[in-house]
Amino acid sequence: MDKKEMERKVIKARDVMHEKHLELDGLATVKEALSAMRESNSDVVIVKKRNKYDAWGIVLLSDIAKKVLAKDKAPERVNVYEIMSKPVIPIDPEMDVRYVARLFDNFGLSNAPVIEDDKVIGIVSYDELVFKGLYELLD
């Protein structure tokens, strides 16, 4: 390892993620999800695993707009599992934010759960990457 690499400041996903997040069951309706999202001031829903062999899911506001609103579907008749993306691409809490940004770019992501010991401990989005990650790297 050269001196420049040793001096490089590392900001980890754990350092920038927001811990407050919303987890719902996949059987919740979009109407219920919207109410919960509004109440918790969240724009992301993590869909819980049904069992230890299942995968996490994610629903963004854009999913609701594209798959419910634009298709004129009734939010009270659509379940979250019908519009979620699954499996999610998890972020390791120790991952350098530079690599998180590359992962987002490579896979077209805008949000991802930070998962540790098979539990969602936070969410990372471009807001956190830029305003907390890049901004800290400037110091």
C-alpha positions as CSV (number, residue, x, y, z in Angstrom):
1,M,0.0,0.0,0.0
2,D,1.5,3.3,-1.0
3,K,1.4,6.5,1.2
4,K,-1.3,8.2,-0.9
5,E,-3.6,5.2,-0.5
6,M,-2.9,5.1,3.3
7,E,-3.8,8.8,3.6
8,R,-7.0,8.5,1.6
9,K,-10.0,9.4,3.7
10,V,-12.7,6.7,3.8
11,I,-16.3,7.5,4.5
12,K,-18.4,4.3,5.0
13,A,-22.0,3.6,4.1
14,R,-22.6,3.3,7.9
15,D,-21.4,6.9,8.3
16,V,-23.9,8.4,5.8
17,M,-27.0,6.1,5.9
18,H,-30.2,7.3,7.6
19,E,-31.2,4.8,10.2
20,K,-34.9,5.7,10.3
21,H,-36.7,3.6,7.7
22,L,-40.0,1.9,7.1
23,E,-40.5,-1.8,6.9
24,L,-43.8,-3.3,5.8
25,D,-45.1,-6.8,5.0
26,G,-45.6,-7.4,1.3
27,L,-49.3,-8.0,1.8
28,A,-49.8,-4.4,2.9
29,T,-51.8,-2.4,0.3
30,V,-50.3,0.6,-1.5
31,K,-52.8,2.7,0.3
32,E,-51.5,1.5,3.7
33,A,-47.9,1.9,2.5
34,L,-48.6,5.5,1.5
35,S,-50.2,6.3,4.8
36,A,-47.2,4.8,6.7
37,M,-44.8,6.6,4.4
38,R,-46.5,10.0,5.0
39,E,-46.6,9.4,8.7
40,S,-43.0,8.5,9.0
41,N,-41.8,11.0,6.4
42,S,-40.3,8.3,4.3
43,D,-40.0,7.9,0.5
44,V,-38.8,4.2,0.6
45,V,-40.5,1.1,2.0
46,I,-38.4,-2.0,2.7
47,V,-40.5,-5.1,2.2
48,K,-39.9,-7.6,5.0
49,K,-38.6,-11.1,4.3
50,R,-41.3,-13.8,4.7
51,N,-38.8,-16.4,6.0
52,K,-35.0,-16.8,6.4
53,Y,-34.7,-18.0,2.7
54,D,-36.6,-15.1,1.3
55,A,-35.1,-11.9,0.0
56,W,-35.7,-8.3,1.0
57,G,-37.8,-6.1,-1.3
58,I,-38.0,-2.3,-1.9
59,V,-40.7,0.1,-3.0
60,L,-40.0,3.7,-4.0
61,L,-42.4,6.5,-4.7
62,S,-41.4,6.2,-8.4
63,D,-42.7,2.5,-8.3
64,I,-46.0,3.7,-6.9
65,A,-46.3,6.5,-9.5
66,K,-45.3,4.2,-12.5
67,K,-47.1,1.0,-11.5
68,V,-50.2,2.3,-9.7
69,L,-50.9,6.0,-10.5
70,A,-49.9,5.9,-14.2
71,K,-51.9,2.7,-14.7
72,D,-54.9,4.1,-12.9
73,K,-55.0,1.2,-10.4
74,A,-56.8,1.5,-7.1
75,P,-54.1,1.8,-4.3
76,E,-56.4,0.0,-1.9
77,R,-56.5,-3.0,-4.3
78,V,-52.8,-3.3,-5.1
79,N,-50.4,-5.1,-2.6
80,V,-46.9,-3.9,-2.1
81,Y,-45.5,-7.2,-3.2
82,E,-47.0,-6.6,-6.7
83,I,-45.0,-3.4,-7.3
84,M,-41.8,-4.0,-5.3
85,S,-38.3,-4.7,-6.7
86,K,-36.9,-7.9,-5.3
87,P,-34.3,-9.0,-4.4
88,V,-32.7,-5.7,-3.4
89,I,-29.0,-5.1,-3.8
90,P,-27.8,-4.7,-0.2
91,I,-25.1,-2.3,0.9
92,D,-22.5,-3.5,3.4
93,P,-22.2,-1.0,6.2
94,E,-18.4,-0.9,5.8
95,M,-18.4,-0.2,2.1
96,D,-16.7,3.0,1.0
97,V,-19.2,5.6,-0.3
98,R,-17.2,5.8,-3.5
99,Y,-18.1,2.2,-4.2
100,V,-21.7,2.7,-3.2
101,A,-21.9,5.5,-5.8
102,R,-20.4,3.2,-8.4
103,L,-22.8,0.4,-7.5
104,F,-25.8,2.8,-7.8
105,D,-24.5,3.9,-11.2
106,N,-23.8,0.4,-12.5
107,F,-27.2,-1.0,-11.5
108,G,-29.4,2.0,-11.9
109,L,-30.2,2.3,-8.2
110,S,-31.2,5.4,-6.3
111,N,-31.8,3.9,-2.9
112,A,-30.5,0.7,-1.2
113,P,-30.8,-0.8,2.2
114,V,-27.7,-1.2,4.4
115,I,-27.9,-4.7,5.8
116,E,-25.9,-6.2,8.6
117,D,-26.4,-9.6,10.2
118,D,-29.5,-10.1,8.0
119,K,-31.2,-6.9,9.4
120,V,-31.8,-3.6,7.6
121,I,-30.0,-1.0,9.7
122,G,-30.5,1.9,7.4
123,I,-31.0,3.3,3.9
124,V,-28.6,5.0,1.6
125,S,-29.7,7.3,-1.2
126,Y,-27.9,9.8,-3.5
127,D,-28.8,12.5,-1.0
128,E,-26.7,10.8,1.7
129,L,-23.9,9.9,-0.7
130,V,-23.5,13.5,-1.9
131,F,-24.4,15.6,1.1
132,K,-22.9,13.5,3.8
133,G,-20.3,11.4,1.9
134,L,-18.8,13.7,-0.7
135,Y,-19.2,16.7,1.5
136,E,-17.2,15.0,4.2
137,L,-14.5,14.0,1.7
138,L,-14.0,17.7,0.9
139,D,-12.8,18.5,4.4
